[in-house]
Each structure stands twice: as structure tokens, then as C-alpha cells.
């Protein structure tokens, strides 16, 4: 049976465990029509287009 050769310190143990919990920022792409950033495979909230087609009617806030 495998037995550790020496004690692993708390800092070394915690450094190893901590590396798996990093968050990744969301991927953003530019809209082809207006140039605003949006999530991929989603309708652009500023102009209402998806895949080069107008999907939503967006009203201008005055």
C-alpha cells in the first residue's frame, strides 16, 4: 500500500487544491452589424440581430 514519505504542509496542500477553482471570464464576440460585444450564439441586445438577420425590434431609449 502507498504511504507518504513525509508530511505535506498545509500551505503546499492548499496550493494544490486551490488551483482547480479559478473562474474563467465569459467569452465575448463582436456583433457583425453594430460592433457591440455580446455572448456567442445569442441575439445582440443593442441591435436585435442574430446570424445576420433581424430577430428583435429594439426601441431607442430617449
Secondary structure, 3 states (H helix, E strand, C coil): CCCCCCCCCHHHHHHHHHCCCCCCCCCEEECCCCCCEEECCCCCCCCCEECCEECCCCCCCC
